Amino acid sequence: MERNQASDKWFQDSAARSIHQEQLSRVERFNGRAAMLGIVICILTEALTGQGIVHQIGLGPLVDGYAACSARFLPFCF
């Protein structure tokens, strides 16, 4: 009887791992597709508006100021 319980446990563990792997592959596939869709939407939006996504969400001046400071264009940047 004990050998049967051991093989049942092995089978259940193996089935659980297989189901888990299948679920992970579905989730990863969905995440990849969502990321690709997001990138396409960002590119299309930038092409239509002429502004990057950072400027559209209101962080443009922050990024522009950092770029100016890192390039030493502003006199108050050390």
PyMOL Python script that loads the backbone (N, CA, C, O; Angstrom):
from pymol import cmd

cmd.read_pdbstr("""\
ATOM      1  N   MET A   1       0.810  -1.187   0.000  1.00  0.00           N
ATOM      2  CA  MET A   1       0.000   0.000   0.000  1.00  0.00           C
ATOM      3  C   MET A   1       0.860   1.261   0.000  1.00  0.00           C
ATOM      4  O   MET A   1       0.502   2.251  -0.636  1.00  0.00           O
ATOM      5  N   GLU A   2       1.993   1.234   0.708  1.00  0.00           N
ATOM      6  CA  GLU A   2       2.828   2.418   0.804  1.00  0.00           C
ATOM      7  C   GLU A   2       3.439   2.778  -0.553  1.00  0.00           C
ATOM      8  O   GLU A   2       3.602   3.958  -0.862  1.00  0.00           O
ATOM      9  N   ARG A   3       3.768   1.797  -1.342  1.00  0.00           N
ATOM     10  CA  ARG A   3       4.331   2.075  -2.658  1.00  0.00           C
ATOM     11  C   ARG A   3       3.302   2.788  -3.522  1.00  0.00           C
ATOM     12  O   ARG A   3       3.657   3.670  -4.305  1.00  0.00           O
ATOM     13  N   ASN A   4       2.050   2.425  -3.392  1.00  0.00           N
ATOM     14  CA  ASN A   4       0.983   3.057  -4.167  1.00  0.00           C
ATOM     15  C   ASN A   4       0.817   4.513  -3.747  1.00  0.00           C
ATOM     16  O   ASN A   4       0.625   5.379  -4.601  1.00  0.00           O
ATOM     17  N   GLN A   5       0.888   4.801  -2.447  1.00  0.00           N
ATOM     18  CA  GLN A   5       0.764   6.180  -1.974  1.00  0.00           C
ATOM     19  C   GLN A   5       1.938   7.025  -2.450  1.00  0.00           C
ATOM     20  O   GLN A   5       1.767   8.197  -2.787  1.00  0.00           O
ATOM     21  N   ALA A   6       3.128   6.434  -2.477  1.00  0.00           N
ATOM     22  CA  ALA A   6       4.308   7.164  -2.934  1.00  0.00           C
ATOM     23  C   ALA A   6       4.186   7.498  -4.421  1.00  0.00           C
ATOM     24  O   ALA A   6       4.521   8.607  -4.839  1.00  0.00           O
ATOM     25  N   SER A   7       3.711   6.549  -5.211  1.00  0.00           N
ATOM     26  CA  SER A   7       3.560   6.826  -6.638  1.00  0.00           C
ATOM     27  C   SER A   7       2.436   7.828  -6.879  1.00  0.00           C
ATOM     28  O   SER A   7       2.520   8.638  -7.802  1.00  0.00           O
ATOM     29  N   ASP A   8       1.376   7.781  -6.055  1.00  0.00           N
ATOM     30  CA  ASP A   8       0.298   8.772  -6.193  1.00  0.00           C
ATOM     31  C   ASP A   8       0.818  10.171  -5.869  1.00  0.00           C
ATOM     32  O   ASP A   8       0.496  11.133  -6.567  1.00  0.00           O
ATOM     33  N   LYS A   9       1.623  10.283  -4.810  1.00  0.00           N
ATOM     34  CA  LYS A   9       2.179  11.576  -4.449  1.00  0.00           C
ATOM     35  C   LYS A   9       3.096  12.093  -5.538  1.00  0.00           C
ATOM     36  O   LYS A   9       3.054  13.276  -5.876  1.00  0.00           O
ATOM     37  N   TRP A  10       3.930  11.217  -6.094  1.00  0.00           N
ATOM     38  CA  TRP A  10       4.811  11.633  -7.180  1.00  0.00           C
ATOM     39  C   TRP A  10       4.003  12.122  -8.368  1.00  0.00           C
ATOM     40  O   TRP A  10       4.332  13.143  -8.971  1.00  0.00           O
ATOM     41  N   PHE A  11       2.940  11.391  -8.708  1.00  0.00           N
ATOM     42  CA  PHE A  11       2.104  11.774  -9.848  1.00  0.00           C
ATOM     43  C   PHE A  11       1.425  13.116  -9.587  1.00  0.00           C
ATOM     44  O   PHE A  11       1.367  13.962 -10.479  1.00  0.00           O
ATOM     45  N   GLN A  12       0.918  13.317  -8.386  1.00  0.00           N
ATOM     46  CA  GLN A  12       0.261  14.583  -8.059  1.00  0.00           C
ATOM     47  C   GLN A  12       1.242  15.744  -8.093  1.00  0.00           C
ATOM     48  O   GLN A  12       0.923  16.819  -8.598  1.00  0.00           O
ATOM     49  N   ASP A  13       2.446  15.524  -7.550  1.00  0.00           N
ATOM     50  CA  ASP A  13       3.464  16.568  -7.590  1.00  0.00           C
ATOM     51  C   ASP A  13       3.876  16.889  -9.029  1.00  0.00           C
ATOM     52  O   ASP A  13       4.065  18.053  -9.384  1.00  0.00           O
ATOM     53  N   SER A  14       4.010  15.859  -9.841  1.00  0.00           N
ATOM     54  CA  SER A  14       4.377  16.053 -11.240  1.00  0.00           C
ATOM     55  C   SER A  14       3.278  16.807 -11.990  1.00  0.00           C
ATOM     56  O   SER A  14       3.571  17.699 -12.787  1.00  0.00           O
ATOM     57  N   ALA A  15       2.043  16.461 -11.744  1.00  0.00           N
ATOM     58  CA  ALA A  15       0.923  17.149 -12.386  1.00  0.00           C
ATOM     59  C   ALA A  15       0.847  18.602 -11.935  1.00  0.00           C
ATOM     60  O   ALA A  15       0.578  19.488 -12.746  1.00  0.00           O
ATOM     61  N   ALA A  16       1.079  18.852 -10.661  1.00  0.00           N
ATOM     62  CA  ALA A  16       1.047  20.231 -10.149  1.00  0.00           C
ATOM     63  C   ALA A  16       2.150  21.074 -10.794  1.00  0.00           C
ATOM     64  O   ALA A  16       1.920  22.227 -11.159  1.00  0.00           O
ATOM     65  N   ARG A  17       3.353  20.494 -10.932  1.00  0.00           N
ATOM     66  CA  ARG A  17       4.444  21.223 -11.594  1.00  0.00           C
ATOM     67  C   ARG A  17       4.107  21.517 -13.043  1.00  0.00           C
ATOM     68  O   ARG A  17       4.387  22.608 -13.540  1.00  0.00           O
ATOM     69  N   SER A  18       3.514  20.560 -13.716  1.00  0.00           N
ATOM     70  CA  SER A  18       3.144  20.749 -15.119  1.00  0.00           C
ATOM     71  C   SER A  18       2.100  21.850 -15.271  1.00  0.00           C
ATOM     72  O   SER A  18       2.200  22.686 -16.169  1.00  0.00           O
ATOM     73  N   ILE A  19       1.105  21.851 -14.400  1.00  0.00           N
ATOM     74  CA  ILE A  19       0.065  22.887 -14.446  1.00  0.00           C
ATOM     75  C   ILE A  19       0.671  24.252 -14.151  1.00  0.00           C
ATOM     76  O   ILE A  19       0.338  25.235 -14.812  1.00  0.00           O
ATOM     77  N   HIS A  20       1.556  24.317 -13.164  1.00  0.00           N
ATOM     78  CA  HIS A  20       2.208  25.572 -12.810  1.00  0.00           C
ATOM     79  C   HIS A  20       3.033  26.105 -13.978  1.00  0.00           C
ATOM     80  O   HIS A  20       2.975  27.299 -14.273  1.00  0.00           O
ATOM     81  N   GLN A  21       3.791  25.252 -14.641  1.00  0.00           N
ATOM     82  CA  GLN A  21       4.592  25.673 -15.785  1.00  0.00           C
ATOM     83  C   GLN A  21       3.708  26.182 -16.920  1.00  0.00           C
ATOM     84  O   GLN A  21       4.047  27.164 -17.581  1.00  0.00           O
ATOM     85  N   GLU A  22       2.588  25.524 -17.145  1.00  0.00           N
ATOM     86  CA  GLU A  22       1.660  25.955 -18.192  1.00  0.00           C
ATOM     87  C   GLU A  22       1.075  27.331 -17.870  1.00  0.00           C
ATOM     88  O   GLU A  22       0.960  28.186 -18.748  1.00  0.00           O
ATOM     89  N   GLN A  23       0.712  27.533 -16.613  1.00  0.00           N
ATOM     90  CA  GLN A  23       0.183  28.834 -16.209  1.00  0.00           C
ATOM     91  C   GLN A  23       1.236  29.926 -16.345  1.00  0.00           C
ATOM     92  O   GLN A  23       0.928  31.028 -16.799  1.00  0.00           O
ATOM     93  N   LEU A  24       2.468  29.635 -15.960  1.00  0.00           N
ATOM     94  CA  LEU A  24       3.546  30.615 -16.092  1.00  0.00           C
ATOM     95  C   LEU A  24       3.786  30.978 -17.552  1.00  0.00           C
ATOM     96  O   LEU A  24       4.001  32.147 -17.872  1.00  0.00           O
ATOM     97  N   SER A  25       3.751  30.000 -18.426  1.00  0.00           N
ATOM     98  CA  SER A  25       3.995  30.309 -19.834  1.00  0.00           C
ATOM     99  C   SER A  25       2.872  31.164 -20.405  1.00  0.00           C
ATOM    100  O   SER A  25       3.128  32.038 -21.233  1.00  0.00           O
ATOM    101  N   ARG A  26       1.628  30.929 -19.979  1.00  0.00           N
ATOM    102  CA  ARG A  26       0.512  31.770 -20.431  1.00  0.00           C
ATOM    103  C   ARG A  26       0.656  33.200 -19.929  1.00  0.00           C
ATOM    104  O   ARG A  26       0.439  34.151 -20.679  1.00  0.00           O
ATOM    105  N   VAL A  27       1.021  33.348 -18.661  1.00  0.00           N
ATOM    106  CA  VAL A  27       1.182  34.680 -18.081  1.00  0.00           C
ATOM    107  C   VAL A  27       2.318  35.429 -18.768  1.00  0.00           C
ATOM    108  O   VAL A  27       2.167  36.608 -19.090  1.00  0.00           O
ATOM    109  N   GLU A  28       3.440  34.778 -18.996  1.00  0.00           N
ATOM    110  CA  GLU A  28       4.567  35.415 -19.666  1.00  0.00           C
ATOM    111  C   GLU A  28       4.223  35.802 -21.096  1.00  0.00           C
ATOM    112  O   GLU A  28       4.632  36.864 -21.564  1.00  0.00           O
ATOM    113  N   ARG A  29       3.486  34.964 -21.786  1.00  0.00           N
ATOM    114  CA  ARG A  29       3.057  35.285 -23.150  1.00  0.00           C
ATOM    115  C   ARG A  29       2.166  36.521 -23.140  1.00  0.00           C
ATOM    116  O   ARG A  29       2.322  37.401 -23.987  1.00  0.00           O
ATOM    117  N   PHE A  30       1.233  36.598 -22.192  1.00  0.00           N
ATOM    118  CA  PHE A  30       0.348  37.751 -22.081  1.00  0.00           C
ATOM    119  C   PHE A  30       1.140  39.016 -21.763  1.00  0.00           C
ATOM    120  O   PHE A  30       0.908  40.059 -22.373  1.00  0.00           O
ATOM    121  N   ASN A  31       2.075  38.936 -20.812  1.00  0.00           N
ATOM    122  CA  ASN A  31       2.903  40.098 -20.461  1.00  0.00           C
ATOM    123  C   ASN A  31       3.717  40.585 -21.656  1.00  0.00           C
ATOM    124  O   ASN A  31       3.834  41.790 -21.877  1.00  0.00           O
ATOM    125  N   GLY A  32       4.266  39.677 -22.409  1.00  0.00           N
ATOM    126  CA  GLY A  32       5.041  40.048 -23.591  1.00  0.00           C
ATOM    127  C   GLY A  32       4.180  40.745 -24.631  1.00  0.00           C
ATOM    128  O   GLY A  32       4.590  41.745 -25.222  1.00  0.00           O
ATOM    129  N   ARG A  33       2.994  40.215 -24.850  1.00  0.00           N
ATOM    130  CA  ARG A  33       2.087  40.834 -25.824  1.00  0.00           C
ATOM    131  C   ARG A  33       1.626  42.207 -25.361  1.00  0.00           C
ATOM    132  O   ARG A  33       1.517  43.129 -26.169  1.00  0.00           O
ATOM    133  N   ALA A  34       1.353  42.353 -24.071  1.00  0.00           N
ATOM    134  CA  ALA A  34       0.943  43.652 -23.535  1.00  0.00           C
ATOM    135  C   ALA A  34       2.081  44.667 -23.669  1.00  0.00           C
ATOM    136  O   ALA A  34       1.834  45.829 -23.992  1.00  0.00           O
ATOM    137  N   ALA A  35       3.306  44.246 -23.430  1.00  0.00           N
ATOM    138  CA  ALA A  35       4.452  45.147 -23.566  1.00  0.00           C
ATOM    139  C   ALA A  35       4.637  45.578 -25.020  1.00  0.00           C
ATOM    140  O   ALA A  35       4.905  46.748 -25.293  1.00  0.00           O
ATOM    141  N   MET A  36       4.497  44.642 -25.944  1.00  0.00           N
ATOM    142  CA  MET A  36       4.622  44.991 -27.358  1.00  0.00           C
ATOM    143  C   MET A  36       3.538  45.971 -27.780  1.00  0.00           C
ATOM    144  O   MET A  36       3.805  46.911 -28.528  1.00  0.00           O
ATOM    145  N   LEU A  37       2.330  45.757 -27.308  1.00  0.00           N
ATOM    146  CA  LEU A  37       1.227  46.661 -27.620  1.00  0.00           C
ATOM    147  C   LEU A  37       1.486  48.048 -27.034  1.00  0.00           C
ATOM    148  O   LEU A  37       1.229  49.056 -27.692  1.00  0.00           O
ATOM    149  N   GLY A  38       1.984  48.106 -25.822  1.00  0.00           N
ATOM    150  CA  GLY A  38       2.301  49.381 -25.192  1.00  0.00           C
ATOM    151  C   GLY A  38       3.364  50.153 -25.950  1.00  0.00           C
ATOM    152  O   GLY A  38       3.261  51.370 -26.100  1.00  0.00           O
ATOM    153  N   ILE A  39       4.382  49.459 -26.427  1.00  0.00           N
ATOM    154  CA  ILE A  39       5.445  50.127 -27.180  1.00  0.00           C
ATOM    155  C   ILE A  39       4.901  50.668 -28.499  1.00  0.00           C
ATOM    156  O   ILE A  39       5.233  51.785 -28.896  1.00  0.00           O
ATOM    157  N   VAL A  40       4.072  49.884 -29.175  1.00  0.00           N
ATOM    158  CA  VAL A  40       3.484  50.346 -30.439  1.00  0.00           C
ATOM    159  C   VAL A  40       2.611  51.576 -30.192  1.00  0.00           C
ATOM    160  O   VAL A  40       2.662  52.531 -30.966  1.00  0.00           O
ATOM    161  N   ILE A  41       1.822  51.565 -29.138  1.00  0.00           N
ATOM    162  CA  ILE A  41       0.965  52.715 -28.821  1.00  0.00           C
ATOM    163  C   ILE A  41       1.822  53.941 -28.516  1.00  0.00           C
ATOM    164  O   ILE A  41       1.497  55.042 -28.961  1.00  0.00           O
ATOM    165  N   CYS A  42       2.908  53.770 -27.767  1.00  0.00           N
ATOM    166  CA  CYS A  42       3.801  54.899 -27.465  1.00  0.00           C
ATOM    167  C   CYS A  42       4.418  55.469 -28.737  1.00  0.00           C
ATOM    168  O   CYS A  42       4.487  56.687 -28.899  1.00  0.00           O
ATOM    169  N   ILE A  43       4.860  54.615 -29.625  1.00  0.00           N
ATOM    170  CA  ILE A  43       5.474  55.073 -30.873  1.00  0.00           C
ATOM    171  C   ILE A  43       4.454  55.809 -31.732  1.00  0.00           C
ATOM    172  O   ILE A  43       4.758  56.863 -32.290  1.00  0.00           O
ATOM    173  N   LEU A  44       3.240  55.258 -31.842  1.00  0.00           N
ATOM    174  CA  LEU A  44       2.199  55.923 -32.634  1.00  0.00           C
ATOM    175  C   LEU A  44       1.813  57.267 -32.028  1.00  0.00           C
ATOM    176  O   LEU A  44       1.630  58.244 -32.754  1.00  0.00           O
ATOM    177  N   THR A  45       1.691  57.322 -30.716  1.00  0.00           N
ATOM    178  CA  THR A  45       1.338  58.570 -30.044  1.00  0.00           C
ATOM    179  C   THR A  45       2.426  59.611 -30.248  1.00  0.00           C
ATOM    180  O   THR A  45       2.131  60.782 -30.488  1.00  0.00           O
ATOM    181  N   GLU A  46       3.668  59.197 -30.154  1.00  0.00           N
ATOM    182  CA  GLU A  46       4.767  60.133 -30.378  1.00  0.00           C
ATOM    183  C   GLU A  46       4.778  60.621 -31.818  1.00  0.00           C
ATOM    184  O   GLU A  46       5.050  61.794 -32.074  1.00  0.00           O
ATOM    185  N   ALA A  47       4.483  59.729 -32.765  1.00  0.00           N
ATOM    186  CA  ALA A  47       4.456  60.134 -34.173  1.00  0.00           C
ATOM    187  C   ALA A  47       3.319  61.111 -34.448  1.00  0.00           C
ATOM    188  O   ALA A  47       3.478  62.037 -35.243  1.00  0.00           O
ATOM    189  N   LEU A  48       2.193  60.918 -33.810  1.00  0.00           N
ATOM    190  CA  LEU A  48       1.039  61.793 -34.042  1.00  0.00           C
ATOM    191  C   LEU A  48       1.178  63.151 -33.363  1.00  0.00           C
ATOM    192  O   LEU A  48       0.781  64.167 -33.933  1.00  0.00           O
ATOM    193  N   THR A  49       1.733  63.181 -32.158  1.00  0.00           N
ATOM    194  CA  THR A  49       1.794  64.430 -31.398  1.00  0.00           C
ATOM    195  C   THR A  49       3.121  65.150 -31.537  1.00  0.00           C
ATOM    196  O   THR A  49       3.181  66.362 -31.328  1.00  0.00           O
ATOM    197  N   GLY A  50       4.166  64.454 -31.877  1.00  0.00           N
ATOM    198  CA  GLY A  50       5.481  65.064 -31.958  1.00  0.00           C
ATOM    199  C   GLY A  50       6.174  65.199 -30.610  1.00  0.00           C
ATOM    200  O   GLY A  50       7.270  65.753 -30.529  1.00  0.00           O
ATOM    201  N   GLN A  51       5.547  64.701 -29.561  1.00  0.00           N
ATOM    202  CA  GLN A  51       6.139  64.751 -28.220  1.00  0.00           C
ATOM    203  C   GLN A  51       6.314  63.324 -27.711  1.00  0.00           C
ATOM    204  O   GLN A  51       5.499  62.441 -27.977  1.00  0.00           O
ATOM    205  N   GLY A  52       7.383  63.129 -26.984  1.00  0.00           N
ATOM    206  CA  GLY A  52       7.608  61.822 -26.393  1.00  0.00           C
ATOM    207  C   GLY A  52       6.661  61.564 -25.237  1.00  0.00           C
ATOM    208  O   GLY A  52       5.988  62.478 -24.760  1.00  0.00           O
ATOM    209  N   ILE A  53       6.608  60.332 -24.792  1.00  0.00           N
ATOM    210  CA  ILE A  53       5.687  59.947 -23.723  1.00  0.00           C
ATOM    211  C   ILE A  53       6.016  60.674 -22.425  1.00  0.00           C
ATOM    212  O   ILE A  53       5.111  60.976 -21.647  1.00  0.00           O
ATOM    213  N   VAL A  54       7.290  60.962 -22.175  1.00  0.00           N
ATOM    214  CA  VAL A  54       7.680  61.650 -20.942  1.00  0.00           C
ATOM    215  C   VAL A  54       7.086  63.060 -20.919  1.00  0.00           C
ATOM    216  O   VAL A  54       6.629  63.527 -19.876  1.00  0.00           O
ATOM    217  N   HIS A  55       7.093  63.729 -22.056  1.00  0.00           N
ATOM    218  CA  HIS A  55       6.508  65.068 -22.130  1.00  0.00           C
ATOM    219  C   HIS A  55       4.982  65.001 -22.012  1.00  0.00           C
ATOM    220  O   HIS A  55       4.366  65.890 -21.423  1.00  0.00           O
ATOM    221  N   GLN A  56       4.384  63.970 -22.560  1.00  0.00           N
ATOM    222  CA  GLN A  56       2.927  63.860 -22.528  1.00  0.00           C
ATOM    223  C   GLN A  56       2.392  63.622 -21.126  1.00  0.00           C
ATOM    224  O   GLN A  56       1.286  64.059 -20.810  1.00  0.00           O
ATOM    225  N   ILE A  57       3.147  62.941 -20.285  1.00  0.00           N
ATOM    226  CA  ILE A  57       2.660  62.692 -18.927  1.00  0.00           C
ATOM    227  C   ILE A  57       3.083  63.791 -17.967  1.00  0.00           C
ATOM    228  O   ILE A  57       2.811  63.703 -16.770  1.00  0.00           O
ATOM    229  N   GLY A  58       3.745  64.828 -18.476  1.00  0.00           N
ATOM    230  CA  GLY A  58       4.058  65.984 -17.663  1.00  0.00           C
ATOM    231  C   GLY A  58       5.441  65.996 -17.041  1.00  0.00           C
ATOM    232  O   GLY A  58       5.721  66.873 -16.223  1.00  0.00           O
ATOM    233  N   LEU A  59       6.304  65.079 -17.384  1.00  0.00           N
ATOM    234  CA  LEU A  59       7.651  65.044 -16.817  1.00  0.00           C
ATOM    235  C   LEU A  59       8.699  65.615 -17.767  1.00  0.00           C
ATOM    236  O   LEU A  59       9.898  65.482 -17.527  1.00  0.00           O
ATOM    237  N   GLY A  60       8.253  66.240 -18.829  1.00  0.00           N
ATOM    238  CA  GLY A  60       9.170  66.793 -19.818  1.00  0.00           C
ATOM    239  C   GLY A  60      10.124  67.819 -19.262  1.00  0.00           C
ATOM    240  O   GLY A  60      11.327  67.709 -19.498  1.00  0.00           O
ATOM    241  N   PRO A  61       9.635  68.838 -18.516  1.00  0.00           N
ATOM    242  CA  PRO A  61      10.563  69.831 -17.974  1.00  0.00           C
ATOM    243  C   PRO A  61      11.602  69.223 -17.038  1.00  0.00           C
ATOM    244  O   PRO A  61      12.747  69.674 -17.004  1.00  0.00           O
ATOM    245  N   LEU A  62      11.215  68.220 -16.293  1.00  0.00           N
ATOM    246  CA  LEU A  62      12.165  67.560 -15.396  1.00  0.00           C
ATOM    247  C   LEU A  62      13.276  66.887 -16.187  1.00  0.00           C
ATOM    248  O   LEU A  62      14.455  67.016 -15.855  1.00  0.00           O
ATOM    249  N   VAL A  63      12.895  66.173 -17.230  1.00  0.00           N
ATOM    250  CA  VAL A  63      13.886  65.479 -18.061  1.00  0.00           C
ATOM    251  C   VAL A  63      14.739  66.488 -18.817  1.00  0.00           C
ATOM    252  O   VAL A  63      15.950  66.308 -18.943  1.00  0.00           O
ATOM    253  N   ASP A  64      14.113  67.547 -19.321  1.00  0.00           N
ATOM    254  CA  ASP A  64      14.875  68.565 -20.041  1.00  0.00           C
ATOM    255  C   ASP A  64      15.879  69.246 -19.119  1.00  0.00           C
ATOM    256  O   ASP A  64      17.012  69.507 -19.525  1.00  0.00           O
ATOM    257  N   GLY A  65      15.480  69.535 -17.888  1.00  0.00           N
ATOM    258  CA  GLY A  65      16.390  70.157 -16.932  1.00  0.00           C
ATOM    259  C   GLY A  65      17.547  69.251 -16.586  1.00  0.00           C
ATOM    260  O   GLY A  65      18.679  69.715 -16.453  1.00  0.00           O
ATOM    261  N   TYR A  66      17.282  67.961 -16.438  1.00  0.00           N
ATOM    262  CA  TYR A  66      18.356  67.010 -16.135  1.00  0.00           C
ATOM    263  C   TYR A  66      19.326  66.915 -17.310  1.00  0.00           C
ATOM    264  O   TYR A  66      20.541  66.865 -17.117  1.00  0.00           O
ATOM    265  N   ALA A  67      18.783  66.890 -18.530  1.00  0.00           N
ATOM    266  CA  ALA A  67      19.646  66.823 -19.711  1.00  0.00           C
ATOM    267  C   ALA A  67      20.498  68.070 -19.823  1.00  0.00           C
ATOM    268  O   ALA A  67      21.674  67.989 -20.176  1.00  0.00           O
ATOM    269  N   ALA A  68      19.916  69.227 -19.525  1.00  0.00           N
ATOM    270  CA  ALA A  68      20.680  70.469 -19.594  1.00  0.00           C
ATOM    271  C   ALA A  68      21.773  70.480 -18.525  1.00  0.00           C
ATOM    272  O   ALA A  68      22.891  70.922 -18.789  1.00  0.00           O
ATOM    273  N   CYS A  69      21.459  69.999 -17.321  1.00  0.00           N
ATOM    274  CA  CYS A  69      22.469  69.969 -16.254  1.00  0.00           C
ATOM    275  C   CYS A  69      23.578  68.978 -16.573  1.00  0.00           C
ATOM    276  O   CYS A  69      24.755  69.257 -16.346  1.00  0.00           O
ATOM    277  N   SER A  70      23.204  67.838 -17.092  1.00  0.00           N
ATOM    278  CA  SER A  70      24.234  66.845 -17.381  1.00  0.00           C
ATOM    279  C   SER A  70      25.097  67.270 -18.560  1.00  0.00           C
ATOM    280  O   SER A  70      26.236  66.819 -18.686  1.00  0.00           O
ATOM    281  N   ALA A  71      24.570  68.136 -19.427  1.00  0.00           N
ATOM    282  CA  ALA A  71      25.347  68.623 -20.564  1.00  0.00           C
ATOM    283  C   ALA A  71      26.043  69.943 -20.244  1.00  0.00           C
ATOM    284  O   ALA A  71      26.738  70.492 -21.100  1.00  0.00           O
ATOM    285  N   ARG A  72      25.867  70.469 -19.010  1.00  0.00           N
ATOM    286  CA  ARG A  72      26.481  71.713 -18.549  1.00  0.00           C
ATOM    287  C   ARG A  72      26.005  72.931 -19.337  1.00  0.00           C
ATOM    288  O   ARG A  72      26.763  73.874 -19.564  1.00  0.00           O
ATOM    289  N   PHE A  73      24.715  72.895 -19.758  1.00  0.00           N
ATOM    290  CA  PHE A  73      24.176  74.029 -20.490  1.00  0.00           C
ATOM    291  C   PHE A  73      23.674  75.141 -19.561  1.00  0.00           C
ATOM    292  O   PHE A  73      23.587  76.299 -19.967  1.00  0.00           O
ATOM    293  N   LEU A  74      23.350  74.792 -18.340  1.00  0.00           N
ATOM    294  CA  LEU A  74      22.811  75.796 -17.421  1.00  0.00           C
ATOM    295  C   LEU A  74      23.919  76.302 -16.496  1.00  0.00           C
ATOM    296  O   LEU A  74      24.753  75.514 -16.050  1.00  0.00           O
ATOM    297  N   PRO A  75      23.938  77.581 -16.208  1.00  0.00           N
ATOM    298  CA  PRO A  75      25.030  78.118 -15.404  1.00  0.00           C
ATOM    299  C   PRO A  75      25.028  77.659 -13.943  1.00  0.00           C
ATOM    300  O   PRO A  75      26.083  77.653 -13.309  1.00  0.00           O
ATOM    301  N   PHE A  76      23.859  77.270 -13.386  1.00  0.00           N
ATOM    302  CA  PHE A  76      23.821  76.880 -11.985  1.00  0.00           C
ATOM    303  C   PHE A  76      24.123  75.409 -11.751  1.00  0.00           C
ATOM    304  O   PHE A  76      24.106  74.958 -10.605  1.00  0.00           O
ATOM    305  N   CYS A  77      24.396  74.659 -12.792  1.00  0.00           N
ATOM    306  CA  CYS A  77      24.758  73.245 -12.626  1.00  0.00           C
ATOM    307  C   CYS A  77      26.253  73.155 -12.327  1.00  0.00           C
ATOM    308  O   CYS A  77      27.070  73.805 -12.980  1.00  0.00           O
ATOM    309  N   PHE A  78      26.590  72.356 -11.349  1.00  0.00           N
ATOM    310  CA  PHE A  78      27.990  72.233 -10.949  1.00  0.00           C
ATOM    311  C   PHE A  78      28.682  71.162 -11.710  1.00  0.00           C
ATOM    312  O   PHE A  78      29.871  70.924 -11.499  1.00  0.00           O
TER     313      PHE A  78
END
""", "prot")
cmd.dss("prot")
cmd.show_as("cartoon", "prot")
cmd.util.cbc("prot")
cmd.orient("prot")
